[in-house]
Amino acid sequence: MTTITIKINERTKAGKALKNLIEFFSREHKGIEIVSDTKSEYNPEFVEKIKEAENDIKNGKTTRLDSENIWENIL
């Protein structure tokens, strides 16, 4: 099995046509599967950092900042 990541601009005729074709084949044929249909405009590295921070919070790894000196604590 091969996984291919494609970035499609849905505002263009070619982009719309390609997306419709992929969706058609994924519905009609069992050999094609859409793994992710994301429309995220965010940088993947940024998204990964946010997910890591969420995991840290879930695991109790948090840091408290003094509100009086918040900018000194951040920098």
PyMOL Python script that loads the backbone (N, CA, C, O; Angstrom):
from pymol import cmd

cmd.read_pdbstr("""\
ATOM      1  N   MET A   1       0.843  -1.173   0.000  1.00  0.00           N
ATOM      2  CA  MET A   1       0.000   0.000   0.000  1.00  0.00           C
ATOM      3  C   MET A   1       0.893   1.243   0.000  1.00  0.00           C
ATOM      4  O   MET A   1       1.917   1.282   0.682  1.00  0.00           O
ATOM      5  N   THR A   2       0.501   2.238  -0.759  1.00  0.00           N
ATOM      6  CA  THR A   2       1.237   3.495  -0.856  1.00  0.00           C
ATOM      7  C   THR A   2       0.375   4.619  -0.321  1.00  0.00           C
ATOM      8  O   THR A   2      -0.818   4.689  -0.617  1.00  0.00           O
ATOM      9  N   THR A   3       0.975   5.500   0.467  1.00  0.00           N
ATOM     10  CA  THR A   3       0.275   6.682   0.968  1.00  0.00           C
ATOM     11  C   THR A   3       0.846   7.900   0.283  1.00  0.00           C
ATOM     12  O   THR A   3       2.061   8.094   0.250  1.00  0.00           O
ATOM     13  N   ILE A   4      -0.035   8.723  -0.267  1.00  0.00           N
ATOM     14  CA  ILE A   4       0.371   9.934  -0.963  1.00  0.00           C
ATOM     15  C   ILE A   4      -0.339  11.112  -0.320  1.00  0.00           C
ATOM     16  O   ILE A   4      -1.552  11.073  -0.114  1.00  0.00           O
ATOM     17  N   THR A   5       0.406  12.154  -0.004  1.00  0.00           N
ATOM     18  CA  THR A   5      -0.182  13.364   0.535  1.00  0.00           C
ATOM     19  C   THR A   5      -0.257  14.394  -0.577  1.00  0.00           C
ATOM     20  O   THR A   5       0.744  14.700  -1.225  1.00  0.00           O
ATOM     21  N   ILE A   6      -1.455  14.927  -0.792  1.00  0.00           N
ATOM     22  CA  ILE A   6      -1.668  15.891  -1.872  1.00  0.00           C
ATOM     23  C   ILE A   6      -2.277  17.152  -1.286  1.00  0.00           C
ATOM     24  O   ILE A   6      -3.207  17.088  -0.482  1.00  0.00           O
ATOM     25  N   LYS A   7      -1.758  18.278  -1.683  1.00  0.00           N
ATOM     26  CA  LYS A   7      -2.315  19.566  -1.278  1.00  0.00           C
ATOM     27  C   LYS A   7      -3.111  20.093  -2.469  1.00  0.00           C
ATOM     28  O   LYS A   7      -2.550  20.345  -3.535  1.00  0.00           O
ATOM     29  N   ILE A   8      -4.429  20.260  -2.283  1.00  0.00           N
ATOM     30  CA  ILE A   8      -5.315  20.647  -3.377  1.00  0.00           C
ATOM     31  C   ILE A   8      -5.891  22.033  -3.106  1.00  0.00           C
ATOM     32  O   ILE A   8      -6.430  22.292  -2.030  1.00  0.00           O
ATOM     33  N   ASN A   9      -5.772  22.912  -4.084  1.00  0.00           N
ATOM     34  CA  ASN A   9      -6.408  24.224  -4.003  1.00  0.00           C
ATOM     35  C   ASN A   9      -7.821  24.073  -4.571  1.00  0.00           C
ATOM     36  O   ASN A   9      -8.002  23.971  -5.784  1.00  0.00           O
ATOM     37  N   GLU A  10      -8.805  24.059  -3.693  1.00  0.00           N
ATOM     38  CA  GLU A  10     -10.188  23.821  -4.106  1.00  0.00           C
ATOM     39  C   GLU A  10     -10.804  25.016  -4.823  1.00  0.00           C
ATOM     40  O   GLU A  10     -11.937  24.926  -5.294  1.00  0.00           O
ATOM     41  N   ARG A  11     -10.097  26.112  -4.916  1.00  0.00           N
ATOM     42  CA  ARG A  11     -10.612  27.295  -5.615  1.00  0.00           C
ATOM     43  C   ARG A  11     -10.398  27.228  -7.124  1.00  0.00           C
ATOM     44  O   ARG A  11     -10.969  28.015  -7.878  1.00  0.00           O
ATOM     45  N   THR A  12      -9.560  26.268  -7.559  1.00  0.00           N
ATOM     46  CA  THR A  12      -9.290  26.147  -8.990  1.00  0.00           C
ATOM     47  C   THR A  12     -10.142  25.034  -9.589  1.00  0.00           C
ATOM     48  O   THR A  12     -10.596  24.139  -8.876  1.00  0.00           O
ATOM     49  N   LYS A  13     -10.355  25.093 -10.893  1.00  0.00           N
ATOM     50  CA  LYS A  13     -11.124  24.048 -11.579  1.00  0.00           C
ATOM     51  C   LYS A  13     -10.429  22.695 -11.443  1.00  0.00           C
ATOM     52  O   LYS A  13     -11.072  21.682 -11.167  1.00  0.00           O
ATOM     53  N   ALA A  14      -9.119  22.687 -11.637  1.00  0.00           N
ATOM     54  CA  ALA A  14      -8.368  21.435 -11.554  1.00  0.00           C
ATOM     55  C   ALA A  14      -8.419  20.866 -10.139  1.00  0.00           C
ATOM     56  O   ALA A  14      -8.557  19.656  -9.958  1.00  0.00           O
ATOM     57  N   GLY A  15      -8.307  21.735  -9.137  1.00  0.00           N
ATOM     58  CA  GLY A  15      -8.368  21.285  -7.749  1.00  0.00           C
ATOM     59  C   GLY A  15      -9.718  20.682  -7.408  1.00  0.00           C
ATOM     60  O   GLY A  15      -9.792  19.635  -6.765  1.00  0.00           O
ATOM     61  N   LYS A  16     -10.786  21.342  -7.837  1.00  0.00           N
ATOM     62  CA  LYS A  16     -12.136  20.818  -7.591  1.00  0.00           C
ATOM     63  C   LYS A  16     -12.329  19.473  -8.285  1.00  0.00           C
ATOM     64  O   LYS A  16     -12.870  18.533  -7.702  1.00  0.00           O
ATOM     65  N   ALA A  17     -11.881  19.395  -9.530  1.00  0.00           N
ATOM     66  CA  ALA A  17     -12.040  18.168 -10.296  1.00  0.00           C
ATOM     67  C   ALA A  17     -11.272  17.016  -9.657  1.00  0.00           C
ATOM     68  O   ALA A  17     -11.791  15.905  -9.553  1.00  0.00           O
ATOM     69  N   LEU A  18     -10.043  17.274  -9.231  1.00  0.00           N
ATOM     70  CA  LEU A  18      -9.234  16.226  -8.625  1.00  0.00           C
ATOM     71  C   LEU A  18      -9.846  15.759  -7.313  1.00  0.00           C
ATOM     72  O   LEU A  18      -9.899  14.558  -7.049  1.00  0.00           O
ATOM     73  N   LYS A  19     -10.311  16.696  -6.483  1.00  0.00           N
ATOM     74  CA  LYS A  19     -10.921  16.312  -5.215  1.00  0.00           C
ATOM     75  C   LYS A  19     -12.185  15.492  -5.447  1.00  0.00           C
ATOM     76  O   LYS A  19     -12.405  14.487  -4.770  1.00  0.00           O
ATOM     77  N   ASN A  20     -13.016  15.911  -6.397  1.00  0.00           N
ATOM     78  CA  ASN A  20     -14.227  15.150  -6.708  1.00  0.00           C
ATOM     79  C   ASN A  20     -13.901  13.752  -7.208  1.00  0.00           C
ATOM     80  O   ASN A  20     -14.581  12.787  -6.859  1.00  0.00           O
ATOM     81  N   LEU A  21     -12.861  13.643  -8.026  1.00  0.00           N
ATOM     82  CA  LEU A  21     -12.445  12.341  -8.551  1.00  0.00           C
ATOM     83  C   LEU A  21     -11.973  11.417  -7.425  1.00  0.00           C
ATOM     84  O   LEU A  21     -12.336  10.242  -7.382  1.00  0.00           O
ATOM     85  N   ILE A  22     -11.171  11.955  -6.526  1.00  0.00           N
ATOM     86  CA  ILE A  22     -10.680  11.159  -5.392  1.00  0.00           C
ATOM     87  C   ILE A  22     -11.841  10.722  -4.506  1.00  0.00           C
ATOM     88  O   ILE A  22     -11.903   9.566  -4.086  1.00  0.00           O
ATOM     89  N   GLU A  23     -12.764  11.645  -4.218  1.00  0.00           N
ATOM     90  CA  GLU A  23     -13.923  11.297  -3.395  1.00  0.00           C
ATOM     91  C   GLU A  23     -14.786  10.234  -4.086  1.00  0.00           C
ATOM     92  O   GLU A  23     -15.288   9.321  -3.429  1.00  0.00           O
ATOM     93  N   PHE A  24     -14.956  10.349  -5.399  1.00  0.00           N
ATOM     94  CA  PHE A  24     -15.734   9.359  -6.145  1.00  0.00           C
ATOM     95  C   PHE A  24     -15.113   7.973  -6.022  1.00  0.00           C
ATOM     96  O   PHE A  24     -15.797   7.000  -5.706  1.00  0.00           O
ATOM     97  N   PHE A  25     -13.802   7.895  -6.276  1.00  0.00           N
ATOM     98  CA  PHE A  25     -13.136   6.596  -6.215  1.00  0.00           C
ATOM     99  C   PHE A  25     -13.127   6.031  -4.803  1.00  0.00           C
ATOM    100  O   PHE A  25     -13.204   4.814  -4.634  1.00  0.00           O
ATOM    101  N   SER A  26     -13.036   6.874  -3.793  1.00  0.00           N
ATOM    102  CA  SER A  26     -13.025   6.360  -2.420  1.00  0.00           C
ATOM    103  C   SER A  26     -14.398   5.811  -2.034  1.00  0.00           C
ATOM    104  O   SER A  26     -14.485   4.894  -1.218  1.00  0.00           O
ATOM    105  N   ARG A  27     -15.464   6.356  -2.604  1.00  0.00           N
ATOM    106  CA  ARG A  27     -16.813   5.838  -2.339  1.00  0.00           C
ATOM    107  C   ARG A  27     -17.098   4.574  -3.131  1.00  0.00           C
ATOM    108  O   ARG A  27     -17.682   3.631  -2.596  1.00  0.00           O
ATOM    109  N   GLU A  28     -16.697   4.537  -4.393  1.00  0.00           N
ATOM    110  CA  GLU A  28     -17.071   3.455  -5.298  1.00  0.00           C
ATOM    111  C   GLU A  28     -16.122   2.256  -5.261  1.00  0.00           C
ATOM    112  O   GLU A  28     -16.540   1.133  -5.545  1.00  0.00           O
ATOM    113  N   HIS A  29     -14.887   2.471  -4.925  1.00  0.00           N
ATOM    114  CA  HIS A  29     -13.894   1.403  -4.975  1.00  0.00           C
ATOM    115  C   HIS A  29     -13.225   1.258  -3.613  1.00  0.00           C
ATOM    116  O   HIS A  29     -12.915   2.250  -2.954  1.00  0.00           O
ATOM    117  N   LYS A  30     -13.013   0.051  -3.212  1.00  0.00           N
ATOM    118  CA  LYS A  30     -12.433  -0.214  -1.901  1.00  0.00           C
ATOM    119  C   LYS A  30     -10.918  -0.023  -1.863  1.00  0.00           C
ATOM    120  O   LYS A  30     -10.329  -0.085  -0.784  1.00  0.00           O
ATOM    121  N   GLY A  31     -10.281   0.204  -2.989  1.00  0.00           N
ATOM    122  CA  GLY A  31      -8.830   0.320  -3.028  1.00  0.00           C
ATOM    123  C   GLY A  31      -8.306   1.699  -2.678  1.00  0.00           C
ATOM    124  O   GLY A  31      -7.096   1.882  -2.537  1.00  0.00           O
ATOM    125  N   ILE A  32      -9.203   2.685  -2.532  1.00  0.00           N
ATOM    126  CA  ILE A  32      -8.771   4.048  -2.231  1.00  0.00           C
ATOM    127  C   ILE A  32      -9.472   4.509  -0.960  1.00  0.00           C
ATOM    128  O   ILE A  32     -10.679   4.330  -0.791  1.00  0.00           O
ATOM    129  N   GLU A  33      -8.689   5.102  -0.080  1.00  0.00           N
ATOM    130  CA  GLU A  33      -9.233   5.584   1.184  1.00  0.00           C
ATOM    131  C   GLU A  33      -8.717   6.994   1.442  1.00  0.00           C
ATOM    132  O   GLU A  33      -7.523   7.255   1.296  1.00  0.00           O
ATOM    133  N   ILE A  34      -9.604   7.896   1.822  1.00  0.00           N
ATOM    134  CA  ILE A  34      -9.185   9.239   2.233  1.00  0.00           C
ATOM    135  C   ILE A  34      -8.868   9.155   3.717  1.00  0.00           C
ATOM    136  O   ILE A  34      -9.756   8.921   4.537  1.00  0.00           O
ATOM    137  N   VAL A  35      -7.598   9.346   4.060  1.00  0.00           N
ATOM    138  CA  VAL A  35      -7.156   9.209   5.438  1.00  0.00           C
ATOM    139  C   VAL A  35      -7.466  10.479   6.216  1.00  0.00           C
ATOM    140  O   VAL A  35      -7.915  10.409   7.360  1.00  0.00           O
ATOM    141  N   SER A  36      -7.236  11.625   5.617  1.00  0.00           N
ATOM    142  CA  SER A  36      -7.453  12.886   6.309  1.00  0.00           C
ATOM    143  C   SER A  36      -7.911  13.929   5.305  1.00  0.00           C
ATOM    144  O   SER A  36      -7.313  14.093   4.242  1.00  0.00           O
ATOM    145  N   ASP A  37      -8.970  14.623   5.653  1.00  0.00           N
ATOM    146  CA  ASP A  37      -9.472  15.701   4.801  1.00  0.00           C
ATOM    147  C   ASP A  37      -9.451  16.972   5.632  1.00  0.00           C
ATOM    148  O   ASP A  37     -10.493  17.467   6.062  1.00  0.00           O
ATOM    149  N   THR A  38      -8.250  17.493   5.854  1.00  0.00           N
ATOM    150  CA  THR A  38      -8.113  18.666   6.711  1.00  0.00           C
ATOM    151  C   THR A  38      -8.059  19.924   5.871  1.00  0.00           C
ATOM    152  O   THR A  38      -7.563  19.929   4.745  1.00  0.00           O
ATOM    153  N   LYS A  39      -8.572  20.966   6.438  1.00  0.00           N
ATOM    154  CA  LYS A  39      -8.527  22.260   5.781  1.00  0.00           C
ATOM    155  C   LYS A  39      -7.780  23.247   6.675  1.00  0.00           C
ATOM    156  O   LYS A  39      -8.119  24.429   6.728  1.00  0.00           O
ATOM    157  N   SER A  40      -6.774  22.759   7.368  1.00  0.00           N
ATOM    158  CA  SER A  40      -6.035  23.586   8.311  1.00  0.00           C
ATOM    159  C   SER A  40      -5.082  24.521   7.580  1.00  0.00           C
ATOM    160  O   SER A  40      -4.328  24.104   6.701  1.00  0.00           O
ATOM    161  N   GLU A  41      -5.130  25.762   7.953  1.00  0.00           N
ATOM    162  CA  GLU A  41      -4.217  26.755   7.402  1.00  0.00           C
ATOM    163  C   GLU A  41      -2.982  26.909   8.289  1.00  0.00           C
ATOM    164  O   GLU A  41      -2.090  27.699   7.979  1.00  0.00           O
ATOM    165  N   TYR A  42      -2.928  26.149   9.400  1.00  0.00           N
ATOM    166  CA  TYR A  42      -1.844  26.276  10.348  1.00  0.00           C
ATOM    167  C   TYR A  42      -0.627  25.486   9.913  1.00  0.00           C
ATOM    168  O   TYR A  42      -0.738  24.461   9.240  1.00  0.00           O
ATOM    169  N   ASN A  43       0.521  25.973  10.303  1.00  0.00           N
ATOM    170  CA  ASN A  43       1.783  25.295  10.074  1.00  0.00           C
ATOM    171  C   ASN A  43       1.771  23.983  10.857  1.00  0.00           C
ATOM    172  O   ASN A  43       1.458  23.996  12.048  1.00  0.00           O
ATOM    173  N   PRO A  44       2.099  22.852  10.231  1.00  0.00           N
ATOM    174  CA  PRO A  44       2.077  21.562  10.933  1.00  0.00           C
ATOM    175  C   PRO A  44       2.985  21.527  12.168  1.00  0.00           C
ATOM    176  O   PRO A  44       2.668  20.845  13.142  1.00  0.00           O
ATOM    177  N   GLU A  45       4.103  22.248  12.140  1.00  0.00           N
ATOM    178  CA  GLU A  45       4.986  22.291  13.310  1.00  0.00           C
ATOM    179  C   GLU A  45       4.301  22.990  14.470  1.00  0.00           C
ATOM    180  O   GLU A  45       4.444  22.573  15.619  1.00  0.00           O
ATOM    181  N   PHE A  46       3.555  24.053  14.179  1.00  0.00           N
ATOM    182  CA  PHE A  46       2.813  24.777  15.204  1.00  0.00           C
ATOM    183  C   PHE A  46       1.740  23.875  15.813  1.00  0.00           C
ATOM    184  O   PHE A  46       1.567  23.844  17.031  1.00  0.00           O
ATOM    185  N   VAL A  47       1.026  23.149  14.966  1.00  0.00           N
ATOM    186  CA  VAL A  47      -0.021  22.242  15.438  1.00  0.00           C
ATOM    187  C   VAL A  47       0.584  21.181  16.349  1.00  0.00           C
ATOM    188  O   VAL A  47      -0.001  20.845  17.379  1.00  0.00           O
ATOM    189  N   GLU A  48       1.739  20.655  15.985  1.00  0.00           N
ATOM    190  CA  GLU A  48       2.412  19.639  16.787  1.00  0.00           C
ATOM    191  C   GLU A  48       2.798  20.192  18.160  1.00  0.00           C
ATOM    192  O   GLU A  48       2.649  19.501  19.167  1.00  0.00           O
ATOM    193  N   LYS A  49       3.290  21.426  18.207  1.00  0.00           N
ATOM    194  CA  LYS A  49       3.649  22.039  19.492  1.00  0.00           C
ATOM    195  C   LYS A  49       2.420  22.210  20.382  1.00  0.00           C
ATOM    196  O   LYS A  49       2.498  21.988  21.590  1.00  0.00           O
ATOM    197  N   ILE A  50       1.299  22.598  19.802  1.00  0.00           N
ATOM    198  CA  ILE A  50       0.062  22.742  20.573  1.00  0.00           C
ATOM    199  C   ILE A  50      -0.379  21.388  21.127  1.00  0.00           C
ATOM    200  O   ILE A  50      -0.785  21.295  22.285  1.00  0.00           O
ATOM    201  N   LYS A  51      -0.302  20.344  20.310  1.00  0.00           N
ATOM    202  CA  LYS A  51      -0.681  19.005  20.771  1.00  0.00           C
ATOM    203  C   LYS A  51       0.233  18.532  21.896  1.00  0.00           C
ATOM    204  O   LYS A  51      -0.234  17.903  22.846  1.00  0.00           O
ATOM    205  N   GLU A  52       1.528  18.826  21.801  1.00  0.00           N
ATOM    206  CA  GLU A  52       2.469  18.467  22.864  1.00  0.00           C
ATOM    207  C   GLU A  52       2.114  19.193  24.152  1.00  0.00           C
ATOM    208  O   GLU A  52       2.164  18.609  25.234  1.00  0.00           O
ATOM    209  N   ALA A  53       1.754  20.470  24.035  1.00  0.00           N
ATOM    210  CA  ALA A  53       1.371  21.242  25.221  1.00  0.00           C
ATOM    211  C   ALA A  53       0.101  20.665  25.851  1.00  0.00           C
ATOM    212  O   ALA A  53       0.000  20.589  27.076  1.00  0.00           O
ATOM    213  N   GLU A  54      -0.855  20.263  25.036  1.00  0.00           N
ATOM    214  CA  GLU A  54      -2.076  19.643  25.565  1.00  0.00           C
ATOM    215  C   GLU A  54      -1.747  18.361  26.314  1.00  0.00           C
ATOM    216  O   GLU A  54      -2.310  18.102  27.378  1.00  0.00           O
ATOM    217  N   ASN A  55      -0.843  17.557  25.771  1.00  0.00           N
ATOM    218  CA  ASN A  55      -0.435  16.321  26.440  1.00  0.00           C
ATOM    219  C   ASN A  55       0.273  16.618  27.753  1.00  0.00           C
ATOM    220  O   ASN A  55       0.070  15.912  28.741  1.00  0.00           O
ATOM    221  N   ASP A  56       1.105  17.662  27.774  1.00  0.00           N
ATOM    222  CA  ASP A  56       1.790  18.049  29.010  1.00  0.00           C
ATOM    223  C   ASP A  56       0.783  18.430  30.085  1.00  0.00           C
ATOM    224  O   ASP A  56       0.941  18.057  31.247  1.00  0.00           O
ATOM    225  N   ILE A  57      -0.251  19.171  29.703  1.00  0.00           N
ATOM    226  CA  ILE A  57      -1.274  19.578  30.665  1.00  0.00           C
ATOM    227  C   ILE A  57      -2.005  18.348  31.196  1.00  0.00           C
ATOM    228  O   ILE A  57      -2.269  18.252  32.394  1.00  0.00           O
ATOM    229  N   LYS A  58      -2.332  17.415  30.317  1.00  0.00           N
ATOM    230  CA  LYS A  58      -3.022  16.188  30.738  1.00  0.00           C
ATOM    231  C   LYS A  58      -2.161  15.379  31.704  1.00  0.00           C
ATOM    232  O   LYS A  58      -2.680  14.731  32.613  1.00  0.00           O
ATOM    233  N   ASN A  59      -0.841  15.417  31.504  1.00  0.00           N
ATOM    234  CA  ASN A  59       0.081  14.649  32.348  1.00  0.00           C
ATOM    235  C   ASN A  59       0.546  15.424  33.572  1.00  0.00           C
ATOM    236  O   ASN A  59       1.418  14.954  34.303  1.00  0.00           O
ATOM    237  N   GLY A  60      -0.019  16.600  33.805  1.00  0.00           N
ATOM    238  CA  GLY A  60       0.326  17.383  34.990  1.00  0.00           C
ATOM    239  C   GLY A  60       1.611  18.176  34.877  1.00  0.00           C
ATOM    240  O   GLY A  60       2.112  18.676  35.884  1.00  0.00           O
ATOM    241  N   LYS A  61       2.152  18.304  33.691  1.00  0.00           N
ATOM    242  CA  LYS A  61       3.385  19.074  33.493  1.00  0.00           C
ATOM    243  C   LYS A  61       3.013  20.505  33.123  1.00  0.00           C
ATOM    244  O   LYS A  61       2.913  20.850  31.946  1.00  0.00           O
ATOM    245  N   THR A  62       2.812  21.323  34.135  1.00  0.00           N
ATOM    246  CA  THR A  62       2.452  22.717  33.880  1.00  0.00           C
ATOM    247  C   THR A  62       3.416  23.644  34.592  1.00  0.00           C
ATOM    248  O   THR A  62       4.118  23.230  35.515  1.00  0.00           O
ATOM    249  N   THR A  63       3.451  24.880  34.172  1.00  0.00           N
ATOM    250  CA  THR A  63       4.302  25.893  34.777  1.00  0.00           C
ATOM    251  C   THR A  63       3.443  27.098  35.112  1.00  0.00           C
ATOM    252  O   THR A  63       2.667  27.574  34.283  1.00  0.00           O
ATOM    253  N   ARG A  64       3.591  27.587  36.333  1.00  0.00           N
ATOM    254  CA  ARG A  64       2.873  28.790  36.729  1.00  0.00           C
ATOM    255  C   ARG A  64       3.773  29.999  36.530  1.00  0.00           C
ATOM    256  O   ARG A  64       4.958  29.973  36.862  1.00  0.00           O
ATOM    257  N   LEU A  65       3.190  31.056  35.984  1.00  0.00           N
ATOM    258  CA  LEU A  65       3.922  32.294  35.766  1.00  0.00           C
ATOM    259  C   LEU A  65       3.392  33.353  36.712  1.00  0.00           C
ATOM    260  O   LEU A  65       2.191  33.421  36.973  1.00  0.00           O
ATOM    261  N   ASP A  66       4.287  34.172  37.223  1.00  0.00           N
ATOM    262  CA  ASP A  66       3.898  35.286  38.081  1.00  0.00           C
ATOM    263  C   ASP A  66       3.298  36.379  37.196  1.00  0.00           C
ATOM    264  O   ASP A  66       3.969  36.880  36.294  1.00  0.00           O
ATOM    265  N   SER A  67       2.054  36.747  37.443  1.00  0.00           N
ATOM    266  CA  SER A  67       1.376  37.724  36.589  1.00  0.00           C
ATOM    267  C   SER A  67       2.001  39.115  36.665  1.00  0.00           C
ATOM    268  O   SER A  67       1.820  39.930  35.760  1.00  0.00           O
ATOM    269  N   GLU A  68       2.723  39.380  37.726  1.00  0.00           N
ATOM    270  CA  GLU A  68       3.385  40.685  37.861  1.00  0.00           C
ATOM    271  C   GLU A  68       4.577  40.808  36.914  1.00  0.00           C
ATOM    272  O   GLU A  68       4.897  41.902  36.450  1.00  0.00           O
ATOM    273  N   ASN A  69       5.225  39.695  36.632  1.00  0.00           N
ATOM    274  CA  ASN A  69       6.431  39.699  35.796  1.00  0.00           C
ATOM    275  C   ASN A  69       6.265  38.747  34.617  1.00  0.00           C
ATOM    276  O   ASN A  69       7.191  38.018  34.262  1.00  0.00           O
ATOM    277  N   ILE A  70       5.105  38.761  34.029  1.00  0.00           N
ATOM    278  CA  ILE A  70       4.809  37.755  32.999  1.00  0.00           C
ATOM    279  C   ILE A  70       5.753  37.826  31.806  1.00  0.00           C
ATOM    280  O   ILE A  70       6.187  36.787  31.307  1.00  0.00           O
ATOM    281  N   TRP A  71       6.082  39.030  31.338  1.00  0.00           N
ATOM    282  CA  TRP A  71       6.938  39.158  30.160  1.00  0.00           C
ATOM    283  C   TRP A  71       8.361  38.708  30.459  1.00  0.00           C
ATOM    284  O   TRP A  71       9.026  38.147  29.588  1.00  0.00           O
ATOM    285  N   GLU A  72       8.828  38.942  31.656  1.00  0.00           N
ATOM    286  CA  GLU A  72      10.173  38.465  32.034  1.00  0.00           C
ATOM    287  C   GLU A  72      10.199  36.938  32.109  1.00  0.00           C
ATOM    288  O   GLU A  72      11.198  36.303  31.769  1.00  0.00           O
ATOM    289  N   ASN A  73       9.084  36.363  32.561  1.00  0.00           N
ATOM    290  CA  ASN A  73       9.019  34.904  32.664  1.00  0.00           C
ATOM    291  C   ASN A  73       8.930  34.226  31.312  1.00  0.00           C
ATOM    292  O   ASN A  73       9.461  33.131  31.127  1.00  0.00           O
ATOM    293  N   ILE A  74       8.271  34.859  30.378  1.00  0.00           N
ATOM    294  CA  ILE A  74       8.118  34.275  29.050  1.00  0.00           C
ATOM    295  C   ILE A  74       9.412  34.378  28.265  1.00  0.00           C
ATOM    296  O   ILE A  74       9.834  33.415  27.624  1.00  0.00           O
ATOM    297  N   LEU A  75      10.028  35.520  28.312  1.00  0.00           N
ATOM    298  CA  LEU A  75      11.243  35.749  27.529  1.00  0.00           C
ATOM    299  C   LEU A  75      12.385  35.126  28.242  1.00  0.00           C
ATOM    300  O   LEU A  75      13.519  35.192  27.768  1.00  0.00           O
TER     301      LEU A  75
END
""", "prot")
cmd.dss("prot")
cmd.show_as("cartoon", "prot")
cmd.util.cbc("prot")
cmd.orient("prot")
